[in-house]
Amino acid sequence: MAVAALVFVYVFIITFIIVLAYYLLVGLLKLIGFILMSIIIYLGFFLHWLIEKVYRSIFPRRERVSKN
């Protein structure tokens, strides 16, 4: 009876450690993914701004001529 209880406790502890490690790993991967997506979105906005600057330096906006 005592051996069965010890085996149960050991199995419970090992399972708990495995599940905890799994959720920590998944949480870490989610955090890394969030950081990478934030960097990618930031780079997208930056490239959009940079391309507009280069484009406007080559093709400036035309002055609107009023018809009055």
mmJSON file of the N, C-alpha and C atoms, coordinates in Angstrom:
{"data_MODEL":{"atom_site":{
"group_PDB":["ATOM","ATOM","ATOM","ATOM","ATOM","ATOM","ATOM","ATOM","ATOM","ATOM","ATOM","ATOM","ATOM","ATOM","ATOM","ATOM","ATOM","ATOM","ATOM","ATOM","ATOM","ATOM","ATOM","ATOM","ATOM","ATOM","ATOM","ATOM","ATOM","ATOM","ATOM","ATOM","ATOM","ATOM","ATOM","ATOM","ATOM","ATOM","ATOM","ATOM","ATOM","ATOM","ATOM","ATOM","ATOM","ATOM","ATOM","ATOM","ATOM","ATOM","ATOM","ATOM","ATOM","ATOM","ATOM","ATOM","ATOM","ATOM","ATOM","ATOM","ATOM","ATOM","ATOM","ATOM","ATOM","ATOM","ATOM","ATOM","ATOM","ATOM","ATOM","ATOM","ATOM","ATOM","ATOM","ATOM","ATOM","ATOM","ATOM","ATOM","ATOM","ATOM","ATOM","ATOM","ATOM","ATOM","ATOM","ATOM","ATOM","ATOM","ATOM","ATOM","ATOM","ATOM","ATOM","ATOM","ATOM","ATOM","ATOM","ATOM","ATOM","ATOM","ATOM","ATOM","ATOM","ATOM","ATOM","ATOM","ATOM","ATOM","ATOM","ATOM","ATOM","ATOM","ATOM","ATOM","ATOM","ATOM","ATOM","ATOM","ATOM","ATOM","ATOM","ATOM","ATOM","ATOM","ATOM","ATOM","ATOM","ATOM","ATOM","ATOM","ATOM","ATOM","ATOM","ATOM","ATOM","ATOM","ATOM","ATOM","ATOM","ATOM","ATOM","ATOM","ATOM","ATOM","ATOM","ATOM","ATOM","ATOM","ATOM","ATOM","ATOM","ATOM","ATOM","ATOM","ATOM","ATOM","ATOM","ATOM","ATOM","ATOM","ATOM","ATOM","ATOM","ATOM","ATOM","ATOM","ATOM","ATOM","ATOM","ATOM","ATOM","ATOM","ATOM","ATOM","ATOM","ATOM","ATOM","ATOM","ATOM","ATOM","ATOM","ATOM","ATOM","ATOM","ATOM","ATOM","ATOM","ATOM","ATOM","ATOM","ATOM","ATOM","ATOM","ATOM","ATOM","ATOM","ATOM","ATOM","ATOM","ATOM","ATOM","ATOM"],
"id":[1,2,3,4,5,6,7,8,9,10,11,12,13,14,15,16,17,18,19,20,21,22,23,24,25,26,27,28,29,30,31,32,33,34,35,36,37,38,39,40,41,42,43,44,45,46,47,48,49,50,51,52,53,54,55,56,57,58,59,60,61,62,63,64,65,66,67,68,69,70,71,72,73,74,75,76,77,78,79,80,81,82,83,84,85,86,87,88,89,90,91,92,93,94,95,96,97,98,99,100,101,102,103,104,105,106,107,108,109,110,111,112,113,114,115,116,117,118,119,120,121,122,123,124,125,126,127,128,129,130,131,132,133,134,135,136,137,138,139,140,141,142,143,144,145,146,147,148,149,150,151,152,153,154,155,156,157,158,159,160,161,162,163,164,165,166,167,168,169,170,171,172,173,174,175,176,177,178,179,180,181,182,183,184,185,186,187,188,189,190,191,192,193,194,195,196,197,198,199,200,201,202,203,204],
"type_symbol":["N","C","C","N","C","C","N","C","C","N","C","C","N","C","C","N","C","C","N","C","C","N","C","C","N","C","C","N","C","C","N","C","C","N","C","C","N","C","C","N","C","C","N","C","C","N","C","C","N","C","C","N","C","C","N","C","C","N","C","C","N","C","C","N","C","C","N","C","C","N","C","C","N","C","C","N","C","C","N","C","C","N","C","C","N","C","C","N","C","C","N","C","C","N","C","C","N","C","C","N","C","C","N","C","C","N","C","C","N","C","C","N","C","C","N","C","C","N","C","C","N","C","C","N","C","C","N","C","C","N","C","C","N","C","C","N","C","C","N","C","C","N","C","C","N","C","C","N","C","C","N","C","C","N","C","C","N","C","C","N","C","C","N","C","C","N","C","C","N","C","C","N","C","C","N","C","C","N","C","C","N","C","C","N","C","C","N","C","C","N","C","C","N","C","C","N","C","C","N","C","C","N","C","C"],
"label_atom_id":["N","CA","C","N","CA","C","N","CA","C","N","CA","C","N","CA","C","N","CA","C","N","CA","C","N","CA","C","N","CA","C","N","CA","C","N","CA","C","N","CA","C","N","CA","C","N","CA","C","N","CA","C","N","CA","C","N","CA","C","N","CA","C","N","CA","C","N","CA","C","N","CA","C","N","CA","C","N","CA","C","N","CA","C","N","CA","C","N","CA","C","N","CA","C","N","CA","C","N","CA","C","N","CA","C","N","CA","C","N","CA","C","N","CA","C","N","CA","C","N","CA","C","N","CA","C","N","CA","C","N","CA","C","N","CA","C","N","CA","C","N","CA","C","N","CA","C","N","CA","C","N","CA","C","N","CA","C","N","CA","C","N","CA","C","N","CA","C","N","CA","C","N","CA","C","N","CA","C","N","CA","C","N","CA","C","N","CA","C","N","CA","C","N","CA","C","N","CA","C","N","CA","C","N","CA","C","N","CA","C","N","CA","C","N","CA","C","N","CA","C","N","CA","C","N","CA","C","N","CA","C","N","CA","C","N","CA","C"],
"label_alt_id":[null,null,null,null,null,null,null,null,null,null,null,null,null,null,null,null,null,null,null,null,null,null,null,null,null,null,null,null,null,null,null,null,null,null,null,null,null,null,null,null,null,null,null,null,null,null,null,null,null,null,null,null,null,null,null,null,null,null,null,null,null,null,null,null,null,null,null,null,null,null,null,null,null,null,null,null,null,null,null,null,null,null,null,null,null,null,null,null,null,null,null,null,null,null,null,null,null,null,null,null,null,null,null,null,null,null,null,null,null,null,null,null,null,null,null,null,null,null,null,null,null,null,null,null,null,null,null,null,null,null,null,null,null,null,null,null,null,null,null,null,null,null,null,null,null,null,null,null,null,null,null,null,null,null,null,null,null,null,null,null,null,null,null,null,null,null,null,null,null,null,null,null,null,null,null,null,null,null,null,null,null,null,null,null,null,null,null,null,null,null,null,null,null,null,null,null,null,null,null,null,null,null,null,null],
"label_comp_id":["MET","MET","MET","ALA","ALA","ALA","VAL","VAL","VAL","ALA","ALA","ALA","ALA","ALA","ALA","LEU","LEU","LEU","VAL","VAL","VAL","PHE","PHE","PHE","VAL","VAL","VAL","TYR","TYR","TYR","VAL","VAL","VAL","PHE","PHE","PHE","ILE","ILE","ILE","ILE","ILE","ILE","THR","THR","THR","PHE","PHE","PHE","ILE","ILE","ILE","ILE","ILE","ILE","VAL","VAL","VAL","LEU","LEU","LEU","ALA","ALA","ALA","TYR","TYR","TYR","TYR","TYR","TYR","LEU","LEU","LEU","LEU","LEU","LEU","VAL","VAL","VAL","GLY","GLY","GLY","LEU","LEU","LEU","LEU","LEU","LEU","LYS","LYS","LYS","LEU","LEU","LEU","ILE","ILE","ILE","GLY","GLY","GLY","PHE","PHE","PHE","ILE","ILE","ILE","LEU","LEU","LEU","MET","MET","MET","SER","SER","SER","ILE","ILE","ILE","ILE","ILE","ILE","ILE","ILE","ILE","TYR","TYR","TYR","LEU","LEU","LEU","GLY","GLY","GLY","PHE","PHE","PHE","PHE","PHE","PHE","LEU","LEU","LEU","HIS","HIS","HIS","TRP","TRP","TRP","LEU","LEU","LEU","ILE","ILE","ILE","GLU","GLU","GLU","LYS","LYS","LYS","VAL","VAL","VAL","TYR","TYR","TYR","ARG","ARG","ARG","SER","SER","SER","ILE","ILE","ILE","PHE","PHE","PHE","PRO","PRO","PRO","ARG","ARG","ARG","ARG","ARG","ARG","GLU","GLU","GLU","ARG","ARG","ARG","VAL","VAL","VAL","SER","SER","SER","LYS","LYS","LYS","ASN","ASN","ASN"],
"label_asym_id":["A","A","A","A","A","A","A","A","A","A","A","A","A","A","A","A","A","A","A","A","A","A","A","A","A","A","A","A","A","A","A","A","A","A","A","A","A","A","A","A","A","A","A","A","A","A","A","A","A","A","A","A","A","A","A","A","A","A","A","A","A","A","A","A","A","A","A","A","A","A","A","A","A","A","A","A","A","A","A","A","A","A","A","A","A","A","A","A","A","A","A","A","A","A","A","A","A","A","A","A","A","A","A","A","A","A","A","A","A","A","A","A","A","A","A","A","A","A","A","A","A","A","A","A","A","A","A","A","A","A","A","A","A","A","A","A","A","A","A","A","A","A","A","A","A","A","A","A","A","A","A","A","A","A","A","A","A","A","A","A","A","A","A","A","A","A","A","A","A","A","A","A","A","A","A","A","A","A","A","A","A","A","A","A","A","A","A","A","A","A","A","A","A","A","A","A","A","A","A","A","A","A","A","A"],
"label_entity_id":["1","1","1","1","1","1","1","1","1","1","1","1","1","1","1","1","1","1","1","1","1","1","1","1","1","1","1","1","1","1","1","1","1","1","1","1","1","1","1","1","1","1","1","1","1","1","1","1","1","1","1","1","1","1","1","1","1","1","1","1","1","1","1","1","1","1","1","1","1","1","1","1","1","1","1","1","1","1","1","1","1","1","1","1","1","1","1","1","1","1","1","1","1","1","1","1","1","1","1","1","1","1","1","1","1","1","1","1","1","1","1","1","1","1","1","1","1","1","1","1","1","1","1","1","1","1","1","1","1","1","1","1","1","1","1","1","1","1","1","1","1","1","1","1","1","1","1","1","1","1","1","1","1","1","1","1","1","1","1","1","1","1","1","1","1","1","1","1","1","1","1","1","1","1","1","1","1","1","1","1","1","1","1","1","1","1","1","1","1","1","1","1","1","1","1","1","1","1","1","1","1","1","1","1"],
"label_seq_id":[1,1,1,2,2,2,3,3,3,4,4,4,5,5,5,6,6,6,7,7,7,8,8,8,9,9,9,10,10,10,11,11,11,12,12,12,13,13,13,14,14,14,15,15,15,16,16,16,17,17,17,18,18,18,19,19,19,20,20,20,21,21,21,22,22,22,23,23,23,24,24,24,25,25,25,26,26,26,27,27,27,28,28,28,29,29,29,30,30,30,31,31,31,32,32,32,33,33,33,34,34,34,35,35,35,36,36,36,37,37,37,38,38,38,39,39,39,40,40,40,41,41,41,42,42,42,43,43,43,44,44,44,45,45,45,46,46,46,47,47,47,48,48,48,49,49,49,50,50,50,51,51,51,52,52,52,53,53,53,54,54,54,55,55,55,56,56,56,57,57,57,58,58,58,59,59,59,60,60,60,61,61,61,62,62,62,63,63,63,64,64,64,65,65,65,66,66,66,67,67,67,68,68,68],
"pdbx_PDB_ins_code":[null,null,null,null,null,null,null,null,null,null,null,null,null,null,null,null,null,null,null,null,null,null,null,null,null,null,null,null,null,null,null,null,null,null,null,null,null,null,null,null,null,null,null,null,null,null,null,null,null,null,null,null,null,null,null,null,null,null,null,null,null,null,null,null,null,null,null,null,null,null,null,null,null,null,null,null,null,null,null,null,null,null,null,null,null,null,null,null,null,null,null,null,null,null,null,null,null,null,null,null,null,null,null,null,null,null,null,null,null,null,null,null,null,null,null,null,null,null,null,null,null,null,null,null,null,null,null,null,null,null,null,null,null,null,null,null,null,null,null,null,null,null,null,null,null,null,null,null,null,null,null,null,null,null,null,null,null,null,null,null,null,null,null,null,null,null,null,null,null,null,null,null,null,null,null,null,null,null,null,null,null,null,null,null,null,null,null,null,null,null,null,null,null,null,null,null,null,null,null,null,null,null,null,null],
"Cartn_x":[0.826,0.0,0.867,1.922,2.794,3.549,3.91,4.63,3.715,2.447,1.493,1.297,1.251,1.09,2.322,3.514,4.735,4.802,4.427,4.413,3.429,2.261,1.264,1.807,2.47,3.029,4.116,5.006,6.064,5.497,4.525,3.91,3.217,2.537,1.874,2.887,3.989,5.011,5.655,5.99,6.611,5.643,4.372,3.373,3.204,3.174,3.043,4.215,5.433,6.617,6.571,6.163,6.084,5.052,3.876,2.821,3.26,3.886,4.368,5.418,6.341,7.372,6.73,5.709,5.025,4.37,3.638,2.957,3.94,5.053,6.074,6.683,6.925,7.475,6.493,5.212,4.202,4.08,4.089,4.022,5.223,6.394,7.605,7.538,7.054,6.93,5.91,4.812,3.827,4.437,5.213,5.858,6.847,7.643,8.596,7.848,6.759,5.96,5.368,4.879,4.316,5.378,6.573,7.66,8.062,8.177,8.559,7.505,6.216,5.163,5.162,5.443,5.523,6.653,7.791,8.928,8.58,7.933,7.575,6.586,5.593,4.624,5.31,6.198,6.946,7.771,8.451,9.246,8.368,7.158,6.235,5.872,5.528,5.216,6.424,7.611,8.83,9.133,9.004,9.262,8.245,6.995,5.973,6.348,6.786,7.201,8.421,9.396,10.625,10.365,9.543,9.229,8.489,7.585,6.878,7.849,8.81,9.802,10.614,11.076,11.865,11.008,9.774,8.873,8.58,8.316,8.014,9.253,10.442,11.638,11.84,11.383,11.491,10.308,9.115,7.887,7.2,7.563,6.918,5.437,4.692,3.261,3.099,2.112,1.846,1.081,1.394,0.653,-0.713,-1.741,-3.078,-3.282,-3.736,-3.983,-5.461,-5.729,-7.132,-7.681,-8.952,-9.565,-10.17,-9.957,-10.549,-9.778],
"Cartn_y":[-1.199,0.0,1.258,1.242,2.406,2.59,1.487,1.566,2.172,1.755,2.294,3.795,4.201,5.622,6.408,5.853,6.528,6.626,5.548,5.567,6.625,6.696,7.692,9.102,9.336,10.66,10.994,10.039,10.283,10.555,9.765,9.964,11.33,11.698,12.998,14.127,14.033,15.086,15.177,14.041,14.041,14.605,14.204,14.724,16.225,16.67,18.094,18.871,18.363,19.031,19.075,17.977,17.94,18.938,18.964,19.887,21.329,21.601,22.948,23.387,22.493,22.818,23.076,22.286,22.469,23.845,24.22,25.509,26.68,26.511,27.556,27.716,26.577,26.619,27.275,26.909,27.497,28.996,29.385,30.796,31.562,30.95,31.585,31.735,30.698,30.775,31.835,31.962,33.002,34.387,34.556,35.839,36.181,35.212,35.436,35.771,35.07,35.356,36.752,37.17,38.513,39.573,39.367,40.327,40.376,39.218,39.191,39.86,39.609,40.243,41.747,42.196,43.638,44.264,43.597,44.106,44.141,43.102,43.046,44.157,44.381,45.451,46.804,47.008,48.269,48.472,47.431,47.546,47.857,47.308,47.609,49.081,49.641,51.069,51.914,51.53,52.278,52.25,51.072,50.982,51.786,51.783,52.585,54.064,54.542,55.936,56.241,55.336,55.55,55.569,54.641,54.597,55.866,56.34,57.584,58.758,58.826,59.902,59.865,58.695,58.566,58.922,58.433,58.703,60.201,60.855,62.291,63.123,62.608,63.354,63.282,62.194,62.075,62.763,62.515,63.088,63.949,65.236,66.075,66.301,66.681,66.958,68.179,68.109,69.246,70.312,71.549,72.664,72.735,72.881,73.012,74.443,74.574,75.882,76.21,77.331,77.711,78.306,78.051,78.507,79.903,80.578,81.915,82.956],
"Cartn_z":[0.0,0.0,0.0,0.808,0.877,-0.431,-1.075,-2.346,-3.411,-3.429,-4.4,-4.177,-2.93,-2.634,-3.091,-2.852,-3.291,-4.815,-5.501,-6.967,-7.462,-6.827,-7.208,-7.027,-5.899,-5.63,-6.644,-6.93,-7.905,-9.29,-9.706,-11.019,-11.065,-9.985,-9.932,-10.049,-9.323,-9.35,-10.733,-11.321,-12.652,-13.683,-13.628,-14.559,-14.374,-13.13,-12.848,-13.439,-13.277,-13.81,-15.339,-15.971,-17.433,-17.94,-17.32,-17.742,-17.507,-16.382,-16.096,-17.114,-17.442,-18.436,-19.804,-20.156,-21.433,-21.505,-20.456,-20.48,-20.421,-19.722,-19.735,-21.122,-21.8,-23.149,-24.113,-24.026,-24.9,-24.626,-23.365,-23.019,-23.546,-23.443,-23.958,-25.473,-26.158,-27.615,-28.017,-27.272,-27.569,-27.376,-26.323,-26.069,-27.184,-27.605,-28.696,-29.983,-30.252,-31.44,-31.399,-30.242,-30.104,-30.366,-29.809,-30.009,-31.485,-32.127,-33.538,-34.409,-34.131,-34.926,-34.706,-33.497,-33.245,-34.047,-34.091,-34.863,-36.35,-36.857,-38.271,-38.618,-37.766,-38.019,-37.978,-37.017,-36.944,-38.207,-38.677,-39.895,-41.099,-41.138,-42.224,-42.25,-41.087,-41.027,-41.395,-40.924,-41.227,-42.724,-43.353,-44.786,-45.585,-45.134,-45.794,-45.744,-44.594,-44.433,-45.301,-45.3,-46.052,-47.556,-48.034,-49.464,-49.875,-49.028,-49.345,-49.417,-48.493,-48.521,-49.815,-50.21,-51.435,-52.649,-52.676,-53.796,-53.913,-52.772,-52.801,-53.116,-52.845,-53.236,-54.751,-55.371,-56.829,-57.512,-57.009,-57.578,-56.519,-56.428,-55.408,-55.728,-54.723,-54.92,-55.818,-56.673,-57.554,-56.797,-57.116,-56.518,-57.189,-56.405,-57.003,-57.454,-58.647,-59.21,-59.019,-58.362,-58.168,-59.458,-59.715,-60.97,-60.821,-59.717,-59.526,-60.3],
"occupancy":[1.0,1.0,1.0,1.0,1.0,1.0,1.0,1.0,1.0,1.0,1.0,1.0,1.0,1.0,1.0,1.0,1.0,1.0,1.0,1.0,1.0,1.0,1.0,1.0,1.0,1.0,1.0,1.0,1.0,1.0,1.0,1.0,1.0,1.0,1.0,1.0,1.0,1.0,1.0,1.0,1.0,1.0,1.0,1.0,1.0,1.0,1.0,1.0,1.0,1.0,1.0,1.0,1.0,1.0,1.0,1.0,1.0,1.0,1.0,1.0,1.0,1.0,1.0,1.0,1.0,1.0,1.0,1.0,1.0,1.0,1.0,1.0,1.0,1.0,1.0,1.0,1.0,1.0,1.0,1.0,1.0,1.0,1.0,1.0,1.0,1.0,1.0,1.0,1.0,1.0,1.0,1.0,1.0,1.0,1.0,1.0,1.0,1.0,1.0,1.0,1.0,1.0,1.0,1.0,1.0,1.0,1.0,1.0,1.0,1.0,1.0,1.0,1.0,1.0,1.0,1.0,1.0,1.0,1.0,1.0,1.0,1.0,1.0,1.0,1.0,1.0,1.0,1.0,1.0,1.0,1.0,1.0,1.0,1.0,1.0,1.0,1.0,1.0,1.0,1.0,1.0,1.0,1.0,1.0,1.0,1.0,1.0,1.0,1.0,1.0,1.0,1.0,1.0,1.0,1.0,1.0,1.0,1.0,1.0,1.0,1.0,1.0,1.0,1.0,1.0,1.0,1.0,1.0,1.0,1.0,1.0,1.0,1.0,1.0,1.0,1.0,1.0,1.0,1.0,1.0,1.0,1.0,1.0,1.0,1.0,1.0,1.0,1.0,1.0,1.0,1.0,1.0,1.0,1.0,1.0,1.0,1.0,1.0,1.0,1.0,1.0,1.0,1.0,1.0],
"B_iso_or_equiv":[0.0,0.0,0.0,0.0,0.0,0.0,0.0,0.0,0.0,0.0,0.0,0.0,0.0,0.0,0.0,0.0,0.0,0.0,0.0,0.0,0.0,0.0,0.0,0.0,0.0,0.0,0.0,0.0,0.0,0.0,0.0,0.0,0.0,0.0,0.0,0.0,0.0,0.0,0.0,0.0,0.0,0.0,0.0,0.0,0.0,0.0,0.0,0.0,0.0,0.0,0.0,0.0,0.0,0.0,0.0,0.0,0.0,0.0,0.0,0.0,0.0,0.0,0.0,0.0,0.0,0.0,0.0,0.0,0.0,0.0,0.0,0.0,0.0,0.0,0.0,0.0,0.0,0.0,0.0,0.0,0.0,0.0,0.0,0.0,0.0,0.0,0.0,0.0,0.0,0.0,0.0,0.0,0.0,0.0,0.0,0.0,0.0,0.0,0.0,0.0,0.0,0.0,0.0,0.0,0.0,0.0,0.0,0.0,0.0,0.0,0.0,0.0,0.0,0.0,0.0,0.0,0.0,0.0,0.0,0.0,0.0,0.0,0.0,0.0,0.0,0.0,0.0,0.0,0.0,0.0,0.0,0.0,0.0,0.0,0.0,0.0,0.0,0.0,0.0,0.0,0.0,0.0,0.0,0.0,0.0,0.0,0.0,0.0,0.0,0.0,0.0,0.0,0.0,0.0,0.0,0.0,0.0,0.0,0.0,0.0,0.0,0.0,0.0,0.0,0.0,0.0,0.0,0.0,0.0,0.0,0.0,0.0,0.0,0.0,0.0,0.0,0.0,0.0,0.0,0.0,0.0,0.0,0.0,0.0,0.0,0.0,0.0,0.0,0.0,0.0,0.0,0.0,0.0,0.0,0.0,0.0,0.0,0.0,0.0,0.0,0.0,0.0,0.0,0.0],
"pdbx_formal_charge":[null,null,null,null,null,null,null,null,null,null,null,null,null,null,null,null,null,null,null,null,null,null,null,null,null,null,null,null,null,null,null,null,null,null,null,null,null,null,null,null,null,null,null,null,null,null,null,null,null,null,null,null,null,null,null,null,null,null,null,null,null,null,null,null,null,null,null,null,null,null,null,null,null,null,null,null,null,null,null,null,null,null,null,null,null,null,null,null,null,null,null,null,null,null,null,null,null,null,null,null,null,null,null,null,null,null,null,null,null,null,null,null,null,null,null,null,null,null,null,null,null,null,null,null,null,null,null,null,null,null,null,null,null,null,null,null,null,null,null,null,null,null,null,null,null,null,null,null,null,null,null,null,null,null,null,null,null,null,null,null,null,null,null,null,null,null,null,null,null,null,null,null,null,null,null,null,null,null,null,null,null,null,null,null,null,null,null,null,null,null,null,null,null,null,null,null,null,null,null,null,null,null,null,null],
"auth_seq_id":[1,1,1,2,2,2,3,3,3,4,4,4,5,5,5,6,6,6,7,7,7,8,8,8,9,9,9,10,10,10,11,11,11,12,12,12,13,13,13,14,14,14,15,15,15,16,16,16,17,17,17,18,18,18,19,19,19,20,20,20,21,21,21,22,22,22,23,23,23,24,24,24,25,25,25,26,26,26,27,27,27,28,28,28,29,29,29,30,30,30,31,31,31,32,32,32,33,33,33,34,34,34,35,35,35,36,36,36,37,37,37,38,38,38,39,39,39,40,40,40,41,41,41,42,42,42,43,43,43,44,44,44,45,45,45,46,46,46,47,47,47,48,48,48,49,49,49,50,50,50,51,51,51,52,52,52,53,53,53,54,54,54,55,55,55,56,56,56,57,57,57,58,58,58,59,59,59,60,60,60,61,61,61,62,62,62,63,63,63,64,64,64,65,65,65,66,66,66,67,67,67,68,68,68],
"auth_comp_id":["MET","MET","MET","ALA","ALA","ALA","VAL","VAL","VAL","ALA","ALA","ALA","ALA","ALA","ALA","LEU","LEU","LEU","VAL","VAL","VAL","PHE","PHE","PHE","VAL","VAL","VAL","TYR","TYR","TYR","VAL","VAL","VAL","PHE","PHE","PHE","ILE","ILE","ILE","ILE","ILE","ILE","THR","THR","THR","PHE","PHE","PHE","ILE","ILE","ILE","ILE","ILE","ILE","VAL","VAL","VAL","LEU","LEU","LEU","ALA","ALA","ALA","TYR","TYR","TYR","TYR","TYR","TYR","LEU","LEU","LEU","LEU","LEU","LEU","VAL","VAL","VAL","GLY","GLY","GLY","LEU","LEU","LEU","LEU","LEU","LEU","LYS","LYS","LYS","LEU","LEU","LEU","ILE","ILE","ILE","GLY","GLY","GLY","PHE","PHE","PHE","ILE","ILE","ILE","LEU","LEU","LEU","MET","MET","MET","SER","SER","SER","ILE","ILE","ILE","ILE","ILE","ILE","ILE","ILE","ILE","TYR","TYR","TYR","LEU","LEU","LEU","GLY","GLY","GLY","PHE","PHE","PHE","PHE","PHE","PHE","LEU","LEU","LEU","HIS","HIS","HIS","TRP","TRP","TRP","LEU","LEU","LEU","ILE","ILE","ILE","GLU","GLU","GLU","LYS","LYS","LYS","VAL","VAL","VAL","TYR","TYR","TYR","ARG","ARG","ARG","SER","SER","SER","ILE","ILE","ILE","PHE","PHE","PHE","PRO","PRO","PRO","ARG","ARG","ARG","ARG","ARG","ARG","GLU","GLU","GLU","ARG","ARG","ARG","VAL","VAL","VAL","SER","SER","SER","LYS","LYS","LYS","ASN","ASN","ASN"],
"auth_asym_id":["A","A","A","A","A","A","A","A","A","A","A","A","A","A","A","A","A","A","A","A","A","A","A","A","A","A","A","A","A","A","A","A","A","A","A","A","A","A","A","A","A","A","A","A","A","A","A","A","A","A","A","A","A","A","A","A","A","A","A","A","A","A","A","A","A","A","A","A","A","A","A","A","A","A","A","A","A","A","A","A","A","A","A","A","A","A","A","A","A","A","A","A","A","A","A","A","A","A","A","A","A","A","A","A","A","A","A","A","A","A","A","A","A","A","A","A","A","A","A","A","A","A","A","A","A","A","A","A","A","A","A","A","A","A","A","A","A","A","A","A","A","A","A","A","A","A","A","A","A","A","A","A","A","A","A","A","A","A","A","A","A","A","A","A","A","A","A","A","A","A","A","A","A","A","A","A","A","A","A","A","A","A","A","A","A","A","A","A","A","A","A","A","A","A","A","A","A","A","A","A","A","A","A","A"],
"auth_atom_id":["N","CA","C","N","CA","C","N","CA","C","N","CA","C","N","CA","C","N","CA","C","N","CA","C","N","CA","C","N","CA","C","N","CA","C","N","CA","C","N","CA","C","N","CA","C","N","CA","C","N","CA","C","N","CA","C","N","CA","C","N","CA","C","N","CA","C","N","CA","C","N","CA","C","N","CA","C","N","CA","C","N","CA","C","N","CA","C","N","CA","C","N","CA","C","N","CA","C","N","CA","C","N","CA","C","N","CA","C","N","CA","C","N","CA","C","N","CA","C","N","CA","C","N","CA","C","N","CA","C","N","CA","C","N","CA","C","N","CA","C","N","CA","C","N","CA","C","N","CA","C","N","CA","C","N","CA","C","N","CA","C","N","CA","C","N","CA","C","N","CA","C","N","CA","C","N","CA","C","N","CA","C","N","CA","C","N","CA","C","N","CA","C","N","CA","C","N","CA","C","N","CA","C","N","CA","C","N","CA","C","N","CA","C","N","CA","C","N","CA","C","N","CA","C","N","CA","C","N","CA","C","N","CA","C","N","CA","C"],
"pdbx_PDB_model_num":[1,1,1,1,1,1,1,1,1,1,1,1,1,1,1,1,1,1,1,1,1,1,1,1,1,1,1,1,1,1,1,1,1,1,1,1,1,1,1,1,1,1,1,1,1,1,1,1,1,1,1,1,1,1,1,1,1,1,1,1,1,1,1,1,1,1,1,1,1,1,1,1,1,1,1,1,1,1,1,1,1,1,1,1,1,1,1,1,1,1,1,1,1,1,1,1,1,1,1,1,1,1,1,1,1,1,1,1,1,1,1,1,1,1,1,1,1,1,1,1,1,1,1,1,1,1,1,1,1,1,1,1,1,1,1,1,1,1,1,1,1,1,1,1,1,1,1,1,1,1,1,1,1,1,1,1,1,1,1,1,1,1,1,1,1,1,1,1,1,1,1,1,1,1,1,1,1,1,1,1,1,1,1,1,1,1,1,1,1,1,1,1,1,1,1,1,1,1,1,1,1,1,1,1]
}}}
